[in-house]
């Protein structure tokens, strides 16, 4: 941001200096041209203290800009503002005679279209003038203390606009874009990010506790990559989802402040965020017309938000677990069929070929391959409790080193259930099971 501002100042100065150097083409006049060409020196002016527009003012304190109301300005919007300024270049300086022959209003019809920068040791302002009729350039008055220069400038910044081939040089799109900066108001610069007061310094999330309707209360510990309730003994954490959640949470922001009364009965979810910078409490409410709002403990304000941000509050803890019984096919497993006979089977994969080997009976490779293919897909959800055992019909059991799990089926679902731990995974099932369920279908 600061770099863009300096680039803008230097661009104006160097472009003007280049004009003098090329026009004079005189080595003896070089030093004099340099003095006249450099309109201002941002290094000598010192640190930038404030920016003043016709409808907004920004004051810098430490790493942040603040509006006159005391609210923090959105650094992304300030940077966008600076980026456009950084694209302005000076084409030439107007000789005294050019502008003295005509009234000032011919060049500068609106004295309110002015941007002023206050520095530690001085101030610089830019007054926007009229656009030239024959090209995209425009007049600009630059005041540096008591020194005033009137120049012809143009916007050299990137702009995705298709111009008419014959009239492109006359287009006013770039001029209008630059002119729009002078009419930005304080509302534009407001920062609605929930964590804006921690931005600018190094910080990181430590723990987030979420409690919402329909899901049990849980927490995420980011440094240790843990959840509470703990990840079930036979599962692993989903690192990709945990990282994505952390990124989404940090980007949480409102569209605007809301001025409506909120009924606590409309509370959907609440979150406590602990970080290296402190604690923040956020509450999600559902308001009229299916709109959502967040209340922040930071400034005790209510924010209207986009629907996509509600998902940060509504995720169940299972979303951060890898709901796959297997990430890799086990090297061996014991199978327990209804007659309670236990058969141990070994599995190998070589050159893309899968094989199953049993000492007691000849194993059917394809049957075991179909079973593992099904169980290696992510389950719909994790379950715990005794009621599930009664609601499904048991088919057979398998133990790959974590104790026996039993595969059970009911209409539309398959349950892989550990009876001792009373935990399991439920998978979706459309039609008939895509794997064998009888012992004779696994062995010859």
N, C-alpha and C positions, 0 to 999 in steps of 0.2 A: 504493500500500500504506500509506504513512505517512498519506496524506490520509484513507483509510478509517478508520484508527484514531482520528484527530483528530475525524472526523465522529461516530464512536461516542461519544467522550467528551463532545463538545458536545451531542449528541442527548440523552444522559442528563441533562446539566446543564440545558439549556434546557427540556426537557420538564418537569422538576421545577420549574423556575422558573415556567413557565406555569401549573402547578397552583397554586402559591402565589398568583400574581398574580390568577388568576381566582377563587380561593376567598376571598381576603382582600378584593379589590375596594376597596382602601383606598390612596389615593395616599401617605399619610403612612407606610404600612407597606411601600412599594415597595422602598426601599433595603434594608430588613431582609430582605424576602422574597428579594431578589436574592442576598444573602449566603447565605441558607439554601438557595436553589434551586440555585445552582451548586455541584455536589458536588465538582468539582475543575477545575483550570485546566491543560490540557495544555501551554500555552505556558510557564507558570511552572515546570512539572515538567522542562522541558528535553528533551534528546534521549533517545529510547527506547533502552535498553541491552539488555534481555532480556525474554523472555516465558516464564512457567513454567506448565505444565499438570500435572495429576496424573501423567501418564505420559510427558511430554516437556518439554524445555527448549530454548529457542532464544536464542542470544547474537548480538547484532549486532556486526559488525566491518566498518567501511566501508559498502559498498553491499550486503553480503550478510548473511544469517543463517546461523549454524552450530549444529549439534547439539553436545551435550556430548562426543560421540565425536570431534569435530573435523571431521566431514563437513559439506559445504555443504548447506543446506536448499533445497528447490525453491521458488523465489520465486513460482511460479504457485500452489502449494499454500498458501503463507503468505498470498498475496493472497486466495485463496478463503476462508481462515479469517477474514481481516480484513473481507471483504465481508459475511459473515454477522453478525459483530459490529457492523458499521456499521448494520445494520438494526434493532438493539435500541433500543427507546424506553421511557422511564419514564412510566408513567401517573399515579402519585401516590406520595407518601411516606407510610409508615405512621406514624401518631401513636404516641408512646411507649406510651400506654395500650393500644393494639390488640395489641401483641406482648408486653407485660409481663404481661398477664392470663393468657396461655397459655405453656406450656413452649416453649423455643426450638425443640425438635425438631418441633413442630407446623408451623413455617414452614421450618426448615432441617434436614431429617433426615439429611443426608449432608455432613459438613464437608470431605470430600475433593473435592467437585465445585466446584473453585475455580480461577480463572485469575488470575495475578498478573503485573503489568507493572512492571518496574524501570526507573525513569527516572534521568536525571542528578542530579536533585534531589528524589528521593522515590520512592514506590511506590504503586500503586493495585491493589486486588484486587477480584474479583467472585465471590461465593459464590452458587451457584444454589440456590433454594428450591423448594418444591412448586408445582405448577400449581394454579390456582384451579379449583374444580369447575364454576362456572357460565360461564366463558368461557376464552379462550385465554391469558390473562395468567398470570404466575407471579411468585413472590416472588424478590427478589434483594437480597443484602447488599453494599453498596459500602463499602470501606475505603480512605480516603485519609489515610495516615499514622495519626494518633491519632483521626481523625474517622470515625465509622461511621454509615451511613444504611441504613435498610431500606426498600425500595421495592416497588411492584407494577410490573412491566415486561411488555413484549410484543414479539414479533418482527414488525416491519413490512416486512421484506425480501420480495423477490419469491419466489414459490414456486408451482410448477406442480402444484397438487393440487386435485382436485375434491371439494368437501365436500358432504355431505348437507344439503339446504336447511334441514331442521328441526334438525339437530344440528351444523351447521358451527361455530357459535359455541363449542361445547364441545370441538371437535377438539383433540387433543394433538399433531398433526403438527408444527406450528411449534415447540412446546416441545421435542419430541423432537429436532428438528433442532438447536436451540441446545444441548440437553443433550449431543448427540453430540460437540460440540467439546471437552468436558471429558474425553473418553475417547480422544482421538486420541493415538497413540503415536509414538515417534521414527521408526519405519519409514515411516509415512505421509508424513513431511516429507522423506524422503531424495530427493535429486536424482540421477536416472540419465541426465541428458543428457550426451552426449559432450563438448560444448563449454561446459559450465556454468562452468568456471573462467575463461572469457573473457567471460561475460555480465556485465552491469552497466556495462561500459565500452564505448566505441565501438570496434568492430573490424570487419574485413572479410577475406574470403578472398582470397588471392593466387594460389596454385597448388595443384592437387591431382594427385597421381600415383597411378595405379591399375594394378595388375598382378593379373590373375586367370586361372584355368584356362580355356582355350578362346578367349581373346582376347589380342592382343598388348599389351604395356605401352604406356601412353599417359599424357599429362598435359593438364590444362586450365589455361590462364592466364586468370583472370577479369578483371583490369584491362584487358588487351589483347584479350580475347574471342578467344583463339587456341587451337588444339589442336596437339599434337605426338604423332604425325605431323601435318603441316600439312594443311589442308583442300585436297583436289584442285583443280587449276587451273581446272576448269570448274564447280565447285560453290561454294556460299556456306554460311556457318554458320547453324545453326538457333538463333536467339536465344531463342526461346520455350523450347526444351528446355534450353538452357544455364541460363537463369534458373530454371526449375523444378527442375533438378538442384541448383543452389546453395541454393535454399530447402529442399529435401528433406534435403540434407546437414547444414545448420545445425540442423534439427529432429531429427536422429538421436539416439535415446535407447533405453535398455534398459528391460525390464520389472522386472528385479531383478538382484541380484548372483548369480552362479553359483558353486557350490563343487564343480566336477567337474574331473577330470584331462583335459587336452586333448592329443590326439595330433597332432603336426605334419603327419602325413599327411592329416589332415582339413581342412587349410587350403584355403579356397576362393578367397580374394582378400585382398589387402592394399593399404592406402592410406596415403599420406603427405600430410598436410594442412599447408600453410604459410599463415600468416595474419599480419596486422599485430601479433598478440600472441605469435607463436611457432610452433612445430612440434608436431604431434600425429601419432602413428603408430597406425593401427587395423588389426586383423587379423580377418577373418571366418572362423569355423570352423563346420563342420557336425557336430553332435553326435548322440548316440543319439536315436531316435524322431523323426528328421527335424527336430530343433530346431536353431536357429542361435544362435551366440554371437559376441560381439565382445570382443576384448582391447584395452584402451586403454593407451597408454604414459604417459598423464597420471597415473594412480594405480595402474598395474600390476594392474588388476582385470579380471575376466571378467564380462560382462553377457549375460544371456539377452535376446534381442530378438524382436520380432514379425517374421513372414515378410516383411511389406511393406518393412521396412528393408533387406532383402538386396539389393533392386534398385539401391540406391545404389552397391553394390560391383560389380554384374554388368553394368553398361551398357558396350557397346562404344563406341569412339570415334566410330563412324559415326552413333551416335544424336544427335550434336551437329552433324551436317552436314545441310544441306538437300538431300536426295537427289532433286532434280528437275533434269532436264537443262535445262528451260526454266521460268523463272518468268513470262516473257511470250513470246508468239510473236515470233520474230525478224522484222525487216523484210525480210530476204532470205536466201536459202540456196542453195548449189550442191548438186545431186543427181547422184550418180555411180552409174549402173546397170551391170550386168554387161558390157555392150559397151564400158564405160569412156568413154562419151560423157558430157560434163558439161553439165548444163542449169541455168541460173540462174533462180530463181523469186523474185518479190517478193510480199509479203503485206501486206494492209491490212485494217483492221477499222473500219467506220464505221456508226454507228447500230445496232450489234449484229450487223452482217452481215460475214462473212469472205469475202475474195476472194483468189485466187492468179493471178498474171499472169506469163507467160513469153513472151519474144520469139520463141523458136524454134517452140514448139508451144502450142496452146491448153491451158491447165491446167484440171484438173477441181477446182473449189473444194472439194467435199465430201470428195474423197480426201485432200487435204492437211489439211483440218480434222480428219478422223478420226485422222490420224497425230499431229498436234500435241496433240490431246486426250489420246491415250494417253501420249505422252512427257512431258506436263506433270504427270502424276501422280507421287507419290513412288515411287521404285524400292524393291525389297526390300533391296538392299545394294550396296555399291561393291566392285569387285574390281580386282586388279592382278596382272600376270604374263602369260606367253605361253601357258600351257596352255588358257586360255579360248578363244583364237582357233581352236584345233583341235577343240574340243568342240561348236562351233555351226556352222550352215550360213549362210553369208553371203548376204544378200538385196540390199542396195544401200547406198550411202554418202551422207552429207549433211554439209555444212560450213557452219556459220552464223557463221564468223569465228574459230574456235579450232582450225582444222585439221580434216581429214576424220575423222568418226566413221562406223563401219560398223554397220548394223543386222543382227543375226544371230539366228537362231531355232533352238531345239531343243524337245523335248517339255516343255511346262509352263513355259518361260522364254523371255524375249527379252533379248538382250544388245546394248547400245549401246556400242560399243568403239572406243577411239582407238588405232590400231595403233602409231603413233610413240611415244606415252607409255605404251602398254601398260596402260591403265586403262579402266574402263568401269562401267556400271550394269546390274544385272540386274533385270528386271521379271517379275512373275508373269504367266502366260498360261494361261487356261482355254479349252480348245477351240481353235478357229481364231483367227488374229490378227484383232482388231477394226479393222484398217486394211489397205489394199492393199499388196501386196508386189511387184507387177509394174509395169514401166515403163508399159505400155499402160493400166494402171488409173489412172495419174496424168495422162495427157495424151490428148487426142483426136487 
